[in-house]
Amino acid sequence: MSRWCIGVDLGGTFIKFGLLGADRQASETLQLPTPVNEGGSGVVSQMVAGVRQLMETHQVDLTDVVGIGIGAPGPLDLAEGIVIAMPNIPGMENLRIRDQLAEAIGRPGVLENDANAAAYGEYLCGAGREARDMVMLTLGTGVGSGIVLDGQVLHGAHGIGAELGHMVIEPGGELCGCGQRGCLERYCSATYAARHAATRIEGGEASSLADVLASGGEFTAKDINEARRAGDELAAAVWDRSAYYLALACVNVCRIFDPDEIVLAGGMTRAGDDLMDPIQAHFRRLHWSLTDPMTTIVFSALGDNAGVVGAAGVAWQSLEPDALDQI
């Protein structure tokens, strides 16, 4: 008889559902739209419907389900299983999401920050599977992160640790949305790379991307890389700037945690070697000279499924912590 934990990855556009067995084998996922205009009750109802549909599709009986893990953006009260607020979904304030889902399904639940869940997914089943200590940076709208040390997700004394996107890498630098200045995500996220390029073009620097702005459009980090490959000097400088700050962050991570691996995830990583090569070059140059770098920097293996796999994984880890260590 197979036993499973169910993972639920709550996003602002979609909710993703999946199964994870004690053998670390994951099922195909199910995805439903997030009912953003129906408040907390609508979101929980959609989560209940998705869990039931997932179980029916995979012919899983409730008696075979150990528990349900939920990965959600914060801020969260992890101990009480409460969403304190969710900027992208109105009506989620102080929602007891863990207990409401658990009571509706009839199995215990666990709540985890979505970035932490994604990191744990990579640790269990993806790029970090052979690692003991792993750090993940997700490069998207901002810079998300998760830290797994000796198999445990790091939360910090107040539940707000592992926010590496908000470590200061440029003292007195640009103002971040969090209120600090010089945060990592202000210098190397996909969003801010595009914004930085636009600012320089608007300041009069020449670029092939100027035509996009002139027509009232917007460009992305992908567009910047394509312009760089075509010989655009401004695009090349902006791309290298992002790689430099990412490498600087990786050096700092090595000095603090000395992980086996740093895993890079998110949309920017689709650039492949175009991103990894300059990161590695800057990393080797910035790394101390006491020893050669021993931490490896790799791309995510699970992609968009890391969050749902990790949500199920934290349920296993919380409810039956020895189960995943049997293989």
N, C-alpha and C positions, 0 to 999 in steps of 0.2 A: 504493500500500500504506500503510495506517494504522499508526502506531507508538504504543504506549501505555506508560504507567506505571500500576501497580496501587497503589491506596491501601488500607490496612487500618487501621481506627480501633478500637482495643481499649478496650472499656469494661467496667465491672464487671457489667453485665447482658447487653449485646449486643456482638458484633463486627460492624462494618460494612465492606463491601467495595465498591470502585468503580474505574472506569477513567478516566484523564485523558489526552487526546491532546495532542500538541504544539501544536494549535490552541486549547488551553484549553477544549475541549468535554468535558464530563463525561458518563459513562453513568448510567443508572439504577443505583441501589445494591442490594446484596444484604445481608441481615441475618441472622445466625445467633446463637443464644444462647451466652453465654460459659459454658463448663463449669467453674464456680467450684470444684467439689469434686474436680476431676481434676488439680490441680497444673499445673506448667509444661508437662509433656508433653501433657496433655489440651488445654491452650490452644493450643499450637503445632499439634497435630493438627487442631483445629477451624479454625485459620487456613489450614492447607494445604488442607483440604477446601473452605473458602470461596473461596480463590483459584482452585482448579480448577473449581468450580461457576460462578464468575463468568466465567471464560474460555470455558467450554462454552456458557453462556447467550448470550454475545455473540459466539460463534464467533471467538475470538481465538486465533491460533496462538502458541506459545511464542516463535517467532522474531520475532514482532512486539512482544514485551514488552521494554522497555528495562530495567526494574527494578521493585522493590517497595518502597514506603515504608510504614513502620509508625508510627502515632501511638499513644503509650502514656503513661499516667500514671507518675509517677516515685516515687522517685528513679531516675535512669538514668545509665549511663555511655555517653554518646553516641558517643564515639570508638571504643569496643570493642563497641558494639551490645548492651549488657547491661542487663537490668532488675535493679536492685539489690534492690528490694523493691516490693511492691504491697499496701498494707494491705487492699484489698477482695477480693483473690484470694490465698488461702493457697498456699504451695508455689511461689511465683514468685521466690524469692530467688536472686540471682546467675545468672539465666537468660540464656543467650546467644541471645536471641530472634531477633535479626537474622540471624545465621549459620545457625541451625537452619531458619528459614523459607526462606532463600535456597538452602540446600543441598537442601532437599526439593523446591523448585520448579525449581531450576536457573537462576535469574536473580539478579543482585546485589540486595542489600537495603540500606536506609537506615533508621535509627531516629531518631525525633524525639519530643520531649515533645508530648503531645496538645494542650495549649493553644497551643503554638507552631505546630503543624500547622494548627489551626483558624484562627489568625490568617493564616497563609500562604495558606490556601484563600480567605479573604475578599480578601486582597491580589491573588491571581491572577485570581479568577473572580467575586468578589462585590462588596461595597460599596466595597472599596478598589482596584478595578481601575484607576481613573484616578489613583491616588495614587503618589507615590514613597516617602514615609515614612508609616507607618500604625501605630497602636497599637490593640489590641483588648482590651476588658474583658468577661469573661463572668460574668454575675450568676446564680449558682445556689446550690448548697450552700455554696460559698465564693465567692471572686472569682478566677477564672483570668485569665491575661493572656498576650499575645504581642506582640512588637515587631518590625516589619519596617522596616529602614532601608536606603534605596537598594537595595531588592530582596533584602536579606540578613536572615535571621532572626537576631536578637540573642540570644546565649547567655551572654555574659559570660566573664571570665577563667577561671572555675572551673565553667562549665556550669550555673550556678544563677541566672543573671540573668533579668530580665524578670518577676520575681515581684511584680508591682505590687499584688496583693492583700495583700501583707505589707509595703507601705510604711507607715510610721507617720504617721497623720494626726491622732492625738490623743495627744500625749506623756503617758505615765503612765496611759493609759486602760485599758479593759477587757482582761483577759488573753485572748490568742488561743491556739488550740491549738498554734501553732508555738513558743510560749514567750515571744514578745514581747508588749508591751502597746500597745494603741492601733492595731492593724492595720486597714487599710481594710476587709477582709472582715468584721471584727467589727462594723462599723458600717453596712454597706449590702448585704450579701448577702441573698438571699431567706430563707435559714435564720435569720439573725440578726435580720432585721426582724421575723419572726414571734416569735422568742424575746424580743426587746426589748418587743414589745407585750404578750406574756404576763406578763413580769416586772412591767410597770407595772400591769396589771390585778390581778395577785396582790397588789400593794402597796396596792390599794384604790381605784385610779382607775376611774371609770365608763366602760363601753364596751358596745356591743351584742355584742361578741365574748366578753363574760364568760360568756354562757350556754354557749358551746362548751366553755370550760374547766370550768365547773361540772358538765357532763355527762361529763367525763373525756375529751373529744375534743381535737383539735389544729386549728389553723387555719394557713393559708399566707399568703404575701405577696399572692396573688390575693384572698384573703378580706379582707385589710386594705384593699386598694384598693376593693373593693366596699363595705365598710363606710364608707370615706371618702366615696365617691360618694353614699352614703345619708345623709350628714351626721354621722357619728361623729367627734367632735372628737379623741379619742385616736388613732383610726386615721389621721386627717389629719395629726396631729403626727408619728406614726411614719413615715408615708409621706414627708413633707417632710424629715424627718431623713435618711432614706436618700438622697433626691435631693440634699440639701445636701452630704453627704460624697462622693457621686459627682462632683458638680460641683467640689468642692475637689480631688479626685484629678485631674480633667481639667485644672484649672488647673496643678497641679504637673507633669503630663505635658507640657503646653505649654511650661512654663518649661525643662524638661530636654531635650525632644526636638524641640519645634516641629514636630509632624507635620502632614501635609496633613489627615489624618482621624483621629478617634477613633471606633472602631466598638464599639457596645454589643451584646452577644449574651446568650443565656440566657433562662430562663423569665420573668424579670421584664419583659423587653422586650415581651412579649405585651400589656402594658398600653398600648402605643403612646404616644399623646400624653399620656396620664395620667402617664406617667413622664418623657417627653421635655420637656414644657413646664416643670415645676418645675426640672429639671436645667438647662435653658437659662437660666431666670430667675436661678438662683443663679450659674451660670457667668458670665453677663454682669456680675453684681454683684461677684463675687469677682475677676474678671480685672483685670490691671493697667490703668492708664489711659494708658500710654505709646503704645499702638496699639490699634485695635479688634481683637477676636478674628479671627484668620485661619484657625484650625483649625476644621473643621466636625465636629460630633458627629452620627453617624448610627447607625441600627440595622443589624444584620447582614442581608445579602441571602440567604445560603445556609442559615441556620438550622442544623438538626442535621446537615446534610451538609458543613459547613465542614471538619470534622476529616478526613473521608475524602478530600475533594478536596485538602486541604492535604498529607495524607500522600503522595498520589501526586505532588503538586507538589514536595515536598522531594526525592523520588526523581529527578525531572527535573532539579532544580537541582543536585543532587549528582553525578549520573551524566552528564548532558549539559547543562551550565549555559547554553549558548547557544541551546538548542532553543526555549525559550519566548519568546526575544527576537526570533524571526524574524517574528512576526506584528505 
